[in-house]
């Protein structure tokens, strides 16, 4: 069963609210409610969070923001 929770990322103009879904194998996908962006992250072999897919352009700070919210939701 997929787990979901709401998350907010800091946008360039306004915050971006979306839903995070754990899709399995430690992969988390953020989809903005307004469909303006998507971001998928997972841990690399060293345990660091990295972007594995998503819309362009994106802010690199979103990876850390999303990872922090994932850790808080666990």
C-alpha positions as CSV (number, residue, x, y, z in Angstrom):
1,X,0.0,0.0,0.0
2,X,1.3,3.4,-1.0
3,X,1.8,6.0,1.8
4,X,0.9,9.6,1.1
5,X,1.2,12.9,2.9
6,X,1.0,16.6,2.1
7,X,4.2,18.6,1.7
8,X,5.1,22.2,0.8
9,X,8.3,23.2,-1.1
10,X,9.6,26.8,-1.3
11,X,8.9,28.1,-4.8
12,X,10.6,31.1,-6.4
13,X,7.4,33.2,-6.0
14,X,5.1,31.2,-3.8
15,X,5.1,28.0,-1.8
16,X,4.3,24.8,-3.8
17,X,1.9,22.5,-2.1
18,X,1.7,18.9,-3.2
19,X,1.3,15.3,-2.3
20,X,4.2,13.0,-1.6
21,X,3.7,9.3,-2.4
22,X,6.1,6.5,-1.4
23,X,6.2,4.4,-4.5
24,X,8.4,1.6,-3.1
25,X,12.1,0.8,-2.8
26,X,12.7,4.1,-0.9
27,X,11.4,6.2,-3.8
28,X,9.3,9.3,-3.0
29,X,7.4,11.3,-5.6
30,X,6.2,14.8,-5.0
31,X,3.4,16.1,-7.3
32,X,2.2,19.7,-7.0
33,X,-1.6,20.0,-6.5
34,X,-1.7,22.6,-9.2
35,X,0.3,20.2,-11.5
36,X,3.1,22.8,-11.9
37,X,5.9,20.5,-11.0
38,X,7.0,16.9,-10.0
39,X,10.0,15.7,-8.2
40,X,11.1,12.2,-7.5
41,X,13.9,11.5,-5.0
42,X,15.6,8.5,-3.4
43,X,18.7,7.7,-1.4
44,X,21.9,6.9,-3.3
45,X,24.4,4.1,-2.3
46,X,25.9,6.5,0.3
47,X,22.6,7.3,1.9
48,X,22.3,10.8,0.4
49,X,19.1,12.0,-1.1
50,X,19.3,12.6,-4.9
51,X,16.8,13.6,-7.6
52,X,16.1,10.8,-9.9
53,X,13.3,12.3,-12.0
54,X,11.1,15.4,-12.2
55,X,10.0,18.4,-14.1
56,X,12.4,21.1,-15.3
57,X,13.4,23.6,-14.2
58,X,13.8,22.7,-10.5
59,X,15.5,24.1,-7.4
60,X,18.2,21.9,-5.9
61,X,17.1,23.0,-2.5
62,X,13.8,21.1,-3.0
63,X,15.7,17.8,-2.6
64,X,16.7,18.7,1.0
65,X,13.3,20.3,1.8
66,X,11.5,17.2,0.6
67,X,13.9,14.8,2.3
68,X,13.4,16.6,5.6
69,X,9.6,16.4,5.3
70,X,9.9,12.7,4.4
71,X,12.0,12.1,7.6
72,X,9.4,14.0,9.7
73,X,6.5,11.9,8.3
74,X,8.1,8.5,9.0
